[in-house]
Amino acid sequence: DEVIGVVAAFGDKDVRGILLELEPVMNEIIVTANSSPRAMKLSDLEKVAIEIFGKDRVAAIETLAAAIDQAIKDAKRPLSDDSVGILITGSVITVGESRAIINGKYKK
């Protein structure tokens, strides 16, 4: 089973520490930004993620909505019985915005 992470964090948080904790449980990570002015700059977040996860496990996507779409696309395994989870984290703003995006786009 796999876990795909979608992460957008505030620049004033211990982002390195957060990513170090997440690395053992995430197979890949998609870094992005939320709408907060406190959000860490995407290029900075990507740089830290690559240092921790390695370049082959990191994708950087400009918007949270596009990052969620990519995670859902990456999670689909039509020829496999394996399950793939998506973990969205980084800040309460990221989680709240993600909930609104998912409810607006994917809720039936």
C-alpha positions, 0 to 999 in steps of 0.5 A: 500500500502506498501514501501520496502526500500533498503538503503546503506549509507556513514559512514560519514553521519547522518545515524540515522537521515536518517533512522528516517525520512524513518521509518514512510514510510517504511514497511520493510528495506533492508540494504546493502552496495554500492561499495564506500570505504566510505560506512557504514559497513553493520553490523553497518548499520544493528544495527542502522536500528534495533534500529529504525525499530525493528528486524522484519522489517530489513534484511541485505544483503551483496550486492546491487544487491542481496538486489534489487533482494530480494526487488523485490521478497518481493514486489510481491503479486500475490493474492493481489491488493495492490501495493508495492513500492521499494525505493532505497536510502542512497547516490548518489552512491547507486542510481547510482549503483542501476540504472545500476543494474536494467537496466542491469538485468530487462530492457526489 
